[in-house]
Amino acid sequence: MTARRTEGFLRGSLNLAGLGDDAGASFDIAFQNEFTIGRRDGAVIVTTPDLICVLDSISGEAIGTESLRYGQRVTVIALPSQPIHRSVEGLRHVGPRAFGPDVEFRSVFGEEPA
């Protein structure tokens, strides 16, 4: 994990190694206070405005960007965003480009921009 505070934001990335059925796979999450882009084996598979959630694998409790620590066992899930957030105007404000990277909106739910 790398993290730095700049311009009032906690920015960084989380690099996860798969276990069990996911052994050998990697999952990387970029964040800027919130989790913004998820990549499995380098390919973008989920972005904001869908919610990318990191959970403690034992307790199921949510882990925020400020609470991440090396060695935690975590599970990553995604929750679908509301259609208004996937509109052209919504993506302009809360899509991945609103956070800086030149990345198209991507959803694990197969949703296209509304």
Backbone torsions as a table, in degrees:
resi	resn	phi	psi	omega
1	MET	NA	138.9	172.1
2	THR	-124.2	142.1	178.9
3	ALA	-153.5	146.0	175.7
4	ARG	-150.6	149.0	176.2
5	ARG	-96.7	122.0	177.4
6	THR	-142.8	137.4	176.0
7	GLU	51.0	34.9	178.3
8	GLY	82.8	4.0	-179.3
9	PHE	-114.4	148.7	167.8
10	LEU	-95.3	111.2	-177.3
11	ARG	-115.0	146.7	176.8
12	GLY	168.8	-161.1	179.3
13	SER	-147.1	153.2	-179.5
14	LEU	-120.1	129.3	-179.1
15	ASN	-115.8	118.4	-176.5
16	LEU	-112.7	142.3	174.3
17	ALA	-106.6	131.7	-178.3
18	GLY	-70.1	149.3	176.2
19	LEU	-123.9	163.5	176.7
20	GLY	58.8	-125.7	179.9
21	ASP	-62.6	-20.8	-179.8
22	ASP	-99.9	11.0	179.9
23	ALA	-55.9	135.0	-179.5
24	GLY	92.3	-15.1	178.3
25	ALA	-91.6	155.8	174.4
26	SER	-123.1	152.0	176.0
27	PHE	-138.5	122.2	-178.8
28	ASP	-115.6	136.8	179.5
29	ILE	-125.3	124.2	172.6
30	ALA	-88.5	146.9	177.5
31	PHE	-143.2	152.6	171.6
32	GLN	-141.9	86.1	-169.2
33	ASN	66.2	-39.7	177.1
34	GLU	-118.9	157.5	175.7
35	PHE	-73.5	126.5	-170.7
36	THR	-115.0	-36.2	-176.3
37	ILE	-140.9	129.8	176.1
38	GLY	-114.3	128.7	179.3
39	ARG	-121.5	126.9	174.1
40	ARG	-104.1	121.9	-178.2
41	ASP	50.3	38.1	175.8
42	GLY	90.5	-16.0	-178.3
43	ALA	-94.2	130.6	177.9
44	VAL	-66.7	124.4	178.4
45	ILE	-120.3	-16.9	178.8
46	VAL	-154.1	140.4	177.1
47	THR	-138.0	165.5	168.7
48	THR	-62.9	144.0	18.6
49	PRO	-87.2	-4.2	170.8
50	ASP	-57.9	147.7	-179.1
51	LEU	-85.4	124.0	174.6
52	ILE	-101.7	118.1	-174.1
53	CYS	-117.5	133.6	175.9
54	VAL	-108.9	123.8	-176.8
55	LEU	-119.4	146.5	170.7
56	ASP	-64.5	125.5	-175.3
57	SER	-65.6	-22.4	-179.8
58	ILE	-91.4	-53.9	-174.1
59	SER	-87.4	-22.1	-175.6
60	GLY	80.0	1.9	179.6
61	GLU	-70.9	144.6	177.3
62	ALA	-69.6	143.2	177.0
63	ILE	-119.3	118.0	178.6
64	GLY	-82.6	168.4	-177.5
65	THR	-58.3	-34.5	-177.7
66	GLU	-75.8	-12.9	-177.4
67	SER	-105.0	1.2	-178.1
68	LEU	-67.2	139.4	178.4
69	ARG	-140.2	148.5	176.5
70	TYR	-59.5	137.3	174.7
71	GLY	91.3	-5.0	178.1
72	GLN	-67.4	143.8	172.3
73	ARG	-93.8	116.5	-174.2
74	VAL	-128.2	160.0	173.4
75	THR	-122.8	137.3	179.7
76	VAL	-110.2	129.9	174.9
77	ILE	-128.0	160.9	175.0
78	ALA	-124.9	145.6	176.5
79	LEU	-122.1	139.9	-176.6
80	PRO	-70.0	145.4	176.3
81	SER	-81.6	166.1	175.6
82	GLN	-73.4	148.5	-179.4
83	PRO	-53.8	-36.1	-179.5
84	ILE	-61.3	-31.5	178.8
85	HIS	-74.5	-20.2	179.5
86	ARG	-94.8	1.1	176.6
87	SER	-70.3	165.5	178.9
88	VAL	-56.1	-46.5	-179.9
89	GLU	-67.2	-41.0	178.9
90	GLY	-61.8	-45.4	179.7
91	LEU	-64.8	-29.8	177.3
92	ARG	-62.5	-33.1	-177.4
93	HIS	-94.5	-34.2	-173.8
94	VAL	-129.7	7.8	176.0
95	GLY	-78.6	176.0	-176.1
96	PRO	-59.5	-34.0	-179.2
97	ARG	-68.4	-23.5	177.0
98	ALA	-64.6	-18.9	-179.4
99	PHE	-102.3	4.1	175.0
100	GLY	116.0	-49.2	-175.0
101	PRO	-68.1	146.1	176.6
102	ASP	-86.8	74.6	-176.6
103	VAL	-128.3	135.1	176.3
104	GLU	-73.0	150.8	173.3
105	PHE	-58.9	134.6	179.2
106	ARG	-138.8	136.4	-179.5
107	SER	-128.8	138.4	174.8
108	VAL	-72.4	-9.3	-178.7
109	PHE	-93.6	5.5	176.3
110	GLY	72.1	16.0	-177.6
111	GLU	-82.3	140.4	174.3
112	GLU	-98.4	162.6	174.0
113	PRO	-54.1	138.7	-176.8
114	ALA	-77.3	NA	NA
